[in-house]
């Protein structure tokens, strides 16, 4: 079983189609292909985009084998996961602003400034707050996020589940890949405006839906190390992974909504057939 999990922040474009078909071609004659809406960001995700995405997928001949899961309706399950991690003692509240982090990160001379996904590496300021200081800040209603204490999480696995160490996963193209989640530092797993992060939600849902193969773009390869850590902490099964190259424009830029990638809807209006669009995405024989 594999899945396609777009965020409804715009219309379906050719890059999406390539990603959807990459999973479709891997499901095999008796496997399942699911659609999941990653709509946890209320500021950017829209219901009309979600509807349009499903309509365009249907026009392409790509239909989910099960009802579409919308992450925005699954928040209680994510909250329960966060509660379990808190009980393990591997989460802590962080009261730093983005400007605080940028300033303190710039002063870190002995550590890299960026995580593998390009985000600033958190310097760990709030990790060492005393219990009374944390309690006072929380009681005062100070805005905060929840961060994973990376060192505690890794030590917990080493000592309590040594059979899982070192962390690894199976890449269908490369074989066994060892993970280095520590390169991400203390990542955010929940915010006030978005109660659960992408990393937490996608890992939870792959386990809950029984996904056995995750097909994703090369740009998400580094994040798999972090997802593997969350799986291990929660005792969830580990799917296999397969990464596909990203579709790029004439300038070598990844096709994206932000850079004005042409929508499938516009291709339909221009007279292209589903077969034309699938071929343009690099999968002319995917549904044969």
LOTOR-428957 format. One record per residue (C-alpha): chain; x, y, z; residue number from 1; residue in three letters. Coordinates in steps of 0.5 Angstrom, whole numbers, plus 500, padded with zeros to 3 digits. Each point is the difference from the previous one (the first is absolute). Example, Ala and Ser with C-alpha at 12.3 -4.5 7.8 and 13.67 -1.06 7.14 Angstrom:
# LOTOR-428957
mol_X_Y_Z_seq_type
A_525_491_516_1_Ala
A_502_507_498_2_Ser
END
This chain:
# LOTOR-428957
mol_X_Y_Z_seq_type
A_500_500_500_1_Unk
A_503_507_498_2_Unk
A_497_507_500_3_Unk
A_500_507_497_4_Unk
A_499_505_505_5_Unk
A_499_507_497_6_Unk
A_499_507_504_7_Unk
A_494_504_498_8_Unk
A_504_506_499_9_Unk
A_499_501_492_10_Unk
A_497_496_494_11_Unk
A_503_494_498_12_Unk
A_506_501_496_13_Unk
A_505_495_495_14_Unk
A_505_499_506_15_Unk
A_494_497_504_16_Unk
A_498_496_495_17_Unk
A_507_497_499_18_Unk
A_500_499_508_19_Unk
A_493_496_500_20_Unk
A_502_496_494_21_Unk
A_507_498_503_22_Unk
A_496_497_506_23_Unk
A_494_497_495_24_Unk
A_505_496_496_25_Unk
A_503_497_506_26_Unk
A_494_497_503_27_Unk
A_500_494_496_28_Unk
A_493_497_497_29_Unk
A_498_498_507_30_Unk
A_502_506_504_31_Unk
A_497_506_502_32_Unk
A_501_507_499_33_Unk
A_497_505_505_34_Unk
A_499_508_500_35_Unk
A_501_504_506_36_Unk
A_499_507_501_37_Unk
A_506_503_504_38_Unk
A_495_507_502_39_Unk
A_503_501_507_40_Unk
A_502_507_498_41_Unk
A_493_504_501_42_Unk
A_503_507_497_43_Unk
A_502_496_493_44_Unk
A_496_494_499_45_Unk
A_493_501_497_46_Unk
A_494_496_499_47_Unk
A_499_502_493_48_Unk
A_507_498_498_49_Unk
A_499_493_503_50_Unk
A_494_499_496_51_Unk
A_503_502_494_52_Unk
A_506_496_501_53_Unk
A_496_494_501_54_Unk
A_496_502_493_55_Unk
A_506_500_496_56_Unk
A_503_494_503_57_Unk
A_493_496_498_58_Unk
A_501_503_493_59_Unk
A_507_497_500_60_Unk
A_497_493_502_61_Unk
A_503_500_506_62_Unk
A_495_499_506_63_Unk
A_502_498_507_64_Unk
A_498_493_502_65_Unk
A_498_503_507_66_Unk
A_496_506_502_67_Unk
A_505_506_500_68_Unk
A_503_501_507_69_Unk
A_500_508_502_70_Unk
A_505_501_505_71_Unk
A_496_506_503_72_Unk
A_495_495_502_73_Unk
A_505_496_503_74_Unk
A_503_505_506_75_Unk
A_498_496_506_76_Unk
A_504_494_497_77_Unk
A_506_504_500_78_Unk
A_499_503_507_79_Unk
A_500_493_502_80_Unk
A_507_499_497_81_Unk
A_502_507_503_82_Unk
A_498_497_507_83_Unk
A_503_494_500_84_Unk
A_507_503_498_85_Unk
A_499_505_505_86_Unk
A_499_494_505_87_Unk
A_507_497_498_88_Unk
A_503_507_502_89_Unk
A_502_502_493_90_Unk
A_496_506_498_91_Unk
A_501_507_503_92_Unk
A_497_507_499_93_Unk
A_504_505_496_94_Unk
A_499_507_501_95_Unk
A_505_503_495_96_Unk
A_498_504_495_97_Unk
A_502_499_493_98_Unk
A_505_507_501_99_Unk
A_502_497_506_100_Unk
A_502_493_497_101_Unk
A_504_504_494_102_Unk
A_504_504_504_103_Unk
A_502_494_505_104_Unk
A_501_496_494_105_Unk
A_505_505_497_106_Unk
A_504_500_506_107_Unk
A_501_492_500_108_Unk
A_507_500_498_109_Unk
A_501_492_501_110_Unk
A_494_498_497_111_Unk
A_497_500_493_112_Unk
A_494_505_499_113_Unk
A_495_496_496_114_Unk
A_497_494_500_115_Unk
A_500_495_494_116_Unk
A_493_503_498_117_Unk
A_503_507_500_118_Unk
A_497_503_506_119_Unk
A_504_503_506_120_Unk
A_503_495_505_121_Unk
A_497_502_506_122_Unk
A_505_501_506_123_Unk
A_496_497_505_124_Unk
A_499_506_504_125_Unk
A_493_498_504_126_Unk
A_503_493_501_127_Unk
A_504_502_506_128_Unk
A_494_504_503_129_Unk
A_499_498_507_130_Unk
A_493_497_502_131_Unk
A_498_506_504_132_Unk
A_501_505_494_133_Unk
A_497_495_495_134_Unk
A_494_500_505_135_Unk
A_500_507_500_136_Unk
A_500_502_493_137_Unk
A_494_495_499_138_Unk
A_496_503_505_139_Unk
A_501_507_497_140_Unk
A_498_497_493_141_Unk
A_506_502_497_142_Unk
A_500_497_493_143_Unk
A_504_494_499_144_Unk
A_501_494_495_145_Unk
A_501_493_502_146_Unk
A_507_497_498_147_Unk
A_503_493_500_148_Unk
A_506_499_505_149_Unk
A_504_497_495_150_Unk
A_506_498_505_151_Unk
A_495_497_504_152_Unk
A_496_496_495_153_Unk
A_506_497_497_154_Unk
A_503_498_507_155_Unk
A_493_497_501_156_Unk
A_500_496_494_157_Unk
A_508_498_501_158_Unk
A_498_497_508_159_Unk
A_493_498_499_160_Unk
A_500_497_493_161_Unk
A_507_498_498_162_Unk
A_497_495_495_163_Unk
A_498_507_496_164_Unk
A_507_503_500_165_Unk
A_503_502_496_166_Unk
A_493_503_496_167_Unk
A_500_498_493_168_Unk
A_495_499_495_169_Unk
A_499_496_493_170_Unk
A_501_505_494_171_Unk
A_497_495_494_172_Unk
A_506_503_495_173_Unk
A_506_501_505_174_Unk
A_498_494_505_175_Unk
A_501_502_508_176_Unk
A_501_507_502_177_Unk
A_503_502_507_178_Unk
A_496_506_503_179_Unk
A_503_506_503_180_Unk
A_494_504_503_181_Unk
A_505_504_505_182_Unk
A_502_504_494_183_Unk
A_493_503_500_184_Unk
A_501_502_508_185_Unk
A_494_501_504_186_Unk
A_494_501_495_187_Unk
A_494_503_501_188_Unk
A_494_495_500_189_Unk
A_494_505_502_190_Unk
A_499_507_500_191_Unk
A_494_504_502_192_Unk
A_497_502_493_193_Unk
A_502_493_498_194_Unk
A_499_495_505_195_Unk
A_504_494_497_196_Unk
A_506_501_495_197_Unk
A_500_497_493_198_Unk
A_506_495_503_199_Unk
A_495_497_506_200_Unk
A_494_500_495_201_Unk
A_503_496_494_202_Unk
A_503_495_505_203_Unk
A_494_499_504_204_Unk
A_495_499_494_205_Unk
A_505_495_496_206_Unk
A_500_496_506_207_Unk
A_492_501_501_208_Unk
A_498_498_493_209_Unk
A_505_494_499_210_Unk
A_504_504_495_211_Unk
A_506_495_498_212_Unk
A_504_504_495_213_Unk
A_501_507_500_214_Unk
A_501_503_493_215_Unk
A_503_507_501_216_Unk
A_504_506_496_217_Unk
A_507_500_501_218_Unk
A_500_506_504_219_Unk
A_496_497_506_220_Unk
A_506_494_500_221_Unk
A_503_504_506_222_Unk
A_494_500_504_223_Unk
A_499_493_500_224_Unk
A_505_499_505_225_Unk
A_496_504_505_226_Unk
A_494_496_498_227_Unk
A_503_494_502_228_Unk
A_502_503_507_229_Unk
A_493_501_501_230_Unk
A_498_493_498_231_Unk
A_505_497_504_232_Unk
A_498_504_506_233_Unk
A_492_499_499_234_Unk
A_501_492_499_235_Unk
A_497_501_493_236_Unk
A_502_496_494_237_Unk
A_505_502_495_238_Unk
A_498_500_492_239_Unk
A_505_500_495_240_Unk
A_502_506_496_241_Unk
A_501_502_493_242_Unk
A_502_507_497_243_Unk
A_498_503_493_244_Unk
A_504_506_497_245_Unk
A_496_506_500_246_Unk
A_497_503_493_247_Unk
A_504_507_499_248_Unk
A_499_506_495_249_Unk
A_504_502_495_250_Unk
A_504_504_505_251_Unk
A_501_494_504_252_Unk
A_496_502_505_253_Unk
A_495_495_504_254_Unk
A_493_500_497_255_Unk
A_496_504_506_256_Unk
A_494_504_501_257_Unk
A_504_505_503_258_Unk
A_504_501_493_259_Unk
A_493_500_496_260_Unk
A_501_493_497_261_Unk
A_494_499_495_262_Unk
A_494_496_503_263_Unk
A_497_494_498_264_Unk
A_493_504_499_265_Unk
A_503_505_495_266_Unk
A_503_494_496_267_Unk
A_493_497_500_268_Unk
A_497_506_498_269_Unk
A_505_501_494_270_Unk
A_498_493_497_271_Unk
A_505_495_503_272_Unk
A_498_493_502_273_Unk
A_501_496_506_274_Unk
A_505_496_496_275_Unk
A_504_506_498_276_Unk
A_500_503_507_277_Unk
A_503_493_502_278_Unk
A_505_500_495_279_Unk
A_502_507_501_280_Unk
A_501_498_508_281_Unk
A_505_494_497_282_Unk
A_495_494_501_283_Unk
A_497_499_493_284_Unk
A_498_493_502_285_Unk
A_498_500_507_286_Unk
A_493_498_500_287_Unk
A_501_495_494_288_Unk
END
